[in-house]
Structures are given as C-alpha cells and as structure tokens.
Amino acid sequence: MRGLNAMRCALIVAMCLALGGVAGCSQEYYDERGKADGPVLDGRGEDGPAEVFDFPDGFGNLATKCVGPGKRAYATTKGSVSIGEDEVIIPANAVIVDDPTCTGR
C-alpha cells in the first residue's frame, strides 16, 4: 500500500510539472512579452519559403526572400561570441533592400 501511495504522489508531481511547462509556452506568454509574430492582413501573410544560409556555431544564420515588388529582406538569427570567459550575445538583425528581381505583391 505504501509503494502505491508513493507512485501516486510521483505521478501527481510529474503531471503538475508537465502542465506547468506547457502553460509557460502558451501563445499568451509570447504575446505578452512582444515575442509573438505580428498580426498580418486578413490573418494571413505571404508564407513562401525563404532561402537559408547556415553559418558555423556562434554565428547567426541568414535567411532571405522577396517581401514585395522590388524588395528583398535579409534576416539573421541571434549569435554569440566568447570574449575571454564571457559570452556576448549578438542580436538578430533584419534589413530590406531594393531587388529588381523580386516580383509579385
């Protein structure tokens, strides 16, 4: 009987931890912190694939795609660099440039 109670307690603790983990990853969590995707017209944006270039560890990867007639976007993921014993985070960047090869909306 004692072993059964210990198993029930362990199961309850595991379920609480799992629920707490899921609650921390909710859409509201990201919306409240300004980390969610921004709203788009009619709830749908242009979701075509981007061309992605992988860089070595510690460097931000690069993605690029056309984002409108005559416009191309380049975006990086955040990276990091070690300076001595400190790790410095390099923020993500985005840039939009003119590109006459980009057609469409």
N, C-alpha and C positions, 0 to 999 in steps of 0.2 A: 504494500500500500504506500509505503514511504517513497519508493522509487517512482511510482505512478505520479505522486504529487510533485516530485522534483521535475519529471518530464513535462507535466502541465505548466509548471512555472517557467521552465526553459522555453516552451512553445509560446507562451504568452509574451515573454520578453522578446523573443525573436520576431513575433508579429508586430509588436509595438515599434521595434527598431525599423522594420521594413516599412511600416506605414509612415513613420517619421521621415525616412529617406525619400519616399515618394512625394510626400507633402512639400518637401523642400525643393523639388524640381517642377513644381506646377507652373503653368503659364502665368498665373498671377505673380509668382515670385519674380519672374523675369520682367513682366510688365511694370511692376512697382519700382524696379531698380533701373529702368531705362535700357535693359539689355535685350528686349524682345525686338523682333522685326517691326519696322514701322508700318502703319496702315498703307494700303495701296488702293487705287481707284477701283471701285466695284468689288473689293475684296480679292482681287487677283492681279498680280503683276506679270511682267514678262519673265517667265521662268525657264528660259532656254539655258542650256549648259554653258559654263564658262570654260575657257582653256586654262588649265592649271599647270604651273611650273613648280616642281618640288625643289627646295633648297636643302643643304645639309642641316643637321640638327643645330639649333641655336640661331638659325636664320629664319625669318618669316618666309612662308611660301607665297607665291604670286598667282593671282587669278586675273584674267582679262576677258572682256566680252563687249560687244556693241550694246549701247544702252539707249540708242535713239538714232534718228537720222544724222549721220555725220559725227557721232560721238562715241568714244570708246572709254571704258572705265578700267582702271587697274587698281587692284586691292591686294593688300598683304595681310597675312596673319601676324599676330604679335610674335616677336622673337625674344631672345635673351642672349646676353653675353656675360662671361665671367671676367671680372676685374679683380684680381687677387682672390680673396675669399668671398667677395660679394658677387651676387648675380644681379645684373641690371636688366630690367625688362624694357624691350624696345617696343613701343606701341604700334598697333596696326595703323596702316595708312591707306587712303583712297585718293585717287586722282582721276579726273575726267579730262580727256584731251580730244581735239578735233581729229577725226579719221574719216576721210572721204570714202573709204571702202565700206563703211557702215551704212546700210540702207534699212528701210523699214520704219516702224513707228517711232 
